[in-house]
Structure formats: structure tokens, C-alpha cells
Amino acid sequence: MNNFEPKIVAFVCNWCSYAGADKAGEQKLDYPANVKLIRVMCTGRVDPQFVMRAFRVGADGVMILGCHPGDCHYRNGNMKTLRRFRLFEKMLEQFGINRQRFFLDWVAAGEGKKFQEVTTEMTERVRNLGPLEIKGFVEREVG
């Protein structure tokens, strides 16, 4: 397990968190290469089915990174995400998934350093948990 490199899927808001990732790149801040970004217009559009699919196809951890509360481009999409996150987090254990594998945070467009920190922290947390093993039906993508 010492050589385990987790696969992390990060759903990132187009307006803030994706721009925060871009800012990290501009500032030449390294963040883990095993964090794969999925750009969404608003985190309010991240359906729990998207999260479960990420886990089913091999993600060891899933992050949702959005605009800070009060700064949502679509008024309250991030608050919808927060409510959904709290409910879904409770349900994960019923699927045999440790809650620590699912993470929500707010990263603004100018917060390249914070983007680096939260992605690094999540990668370390999931690395310490080890590979995700879901009992039952699991799809695995090739590649």
C-alpha cells in the first residue's frame, strides 16, 4: 500500500474553482497529478449520481470545489451543493464508502494556493485510507 497512488475526481466550478486551478498553474504551484478535474458550470449541477459513477469507475476519492458562499455566479448553486453534500455524505456509508473519501470546499478564482492545499490534503487523506473497494457492481474504465 506504500506505493498506492489514489485516483481523485474533482468536480470544479467553471467560474471560481477551475479558475483557481488555473491560477495555481500560473503561479507554478504543484498539485497532485492524480487529481482529475471535471469542469462544471456550477457545483449546483453536480448530481449525486455523478459522484457515485466516479466511485464506480475507479475513483478512490471525489471532491467538489465551488465558489465561496455568497459568490455563486448562479446565485445559490453552491448552497444547494452544500445541502446535497451533507445528505449524500451520510448515505455513502450505506454503499460501503468512507465519508472521508468525499470532500467539499470553496476555492475562489484567485486562490491558487488554496487549490493546491486542498487537492494535496485530499490526496494524502485518500492515500492513507488505501484503495477503495466497493462490494457489488463496479465498472472499471480501461486506461
N, C-alpha and C positions, 0 to 999 in steps of 0.2 A: 504494500500500500504506500510505501515511501515514494515510489515513482508515479503515483497516481496524479494525473492532471485532469481536474474536473472540466466538464463542458457546462458553460454557463450561458443561458439565453437571457438577453436584456431587452425588454420592450422599452423603447425610449421615445419620449415626446419629440415631435419634429421641431417645435419652437424653442424648447429650453434644453432638455437633456441631450438631444442629438447635437445641438449646438455646443453644449458643454463638452461632449466628447471631441468635437472638432476643435474646441479651444484647447483641450489637453494636447491634441496633436500639434496645434500651432505653437504651444509652449514647450513642445518636445518632452512632455511628461509621459513616461512609460506606464501603460496599464496592461493587465494580463491579456495575452493574445487569445486565450481560451474563452474570452467573453465575446460572444457573437451578438451584434446589435440588430434588432428588428425595429425599424423606424415606423412609428405610427403617428398619425396626425395629432392624436390626443390620447393620453393614457385612459381616458374615459371610454375609449373604444376597445380596450383590451378585455376581451371576454374570458371568463374562467376556462372555457373550452380551449382557448389558445394556450393557456398555461398548462393544462393537462396534456395537450398534444405535445408541447415541448418536452414534458417529462416522459411521455410515452415513446417519443422518437430518440431518446437518449440523453436529454439534458440532466445533469446532476443537480443543477440549481437554476432558479428563474428569478430574475429581478424585474421590477417595474420602476422606471425612473421618470418622473414628470416635473412639471412646473411647480414652484412653491405655491402653497395655498394663497389665494388672492391674486395670483398672477396668471391664471389659466387663460389661454388665448380664446377658449370657448366658454368662458365664464366660470363654470363649476365642474368641468370634466374631471379635474384632479380630486375633487371632494367626492365625486361619485366613485372614483377609483379607490379612495381610502375606505369608504363604507364597504365596497365589494371585497377589498383586500381582507378586512377584518373578519368578514363572514367566511370567505374562502379559506383563510388561514386555519380556521377551526375545523374545516371539513377535510383538510389534507391528511390528517392522521387516520381518518377513516379509509383512505386509499393507501395507507402504509407509507406515507411520505412525511418525514420530519419537518416541522414548521420552519426550522432554521434554513431549509433549502429554498425558501420563498422570502423575498425581501422587497420592500417598497421604500423609496426615498425621493427627495426633491432635489433636483440639480438644475440650477439656472444656466442660461447661455454663457455667462461669464465665469462659471465655476469649474474651470478645467481641473484645478487641483482637487476639488471635492469629487469630481467624476473619477479621477484616478484613485482617490482614497476609498470610495465606496465599492468600486469594482475590485480593488485589491483585497479589501476586507472580506467581501463576499467569496472571492476565490479561495482565500485562506480558510474561511469557515467551512466551505464545502469540501475542501481538500482534507480537513480534519475529520469530517463526517465519513469520508470514503465514498466509493461509487454507490449510486442509487440502484437499489434492486427492488423493482416493483413486481409483486406477485400477480399472476394472471396475464392478461393480454398486453403485450408490449410490442410496439412497432419499432423496428430499428432501421434507420436510414443508412444506406451504403455511403461510405466516404467520410 
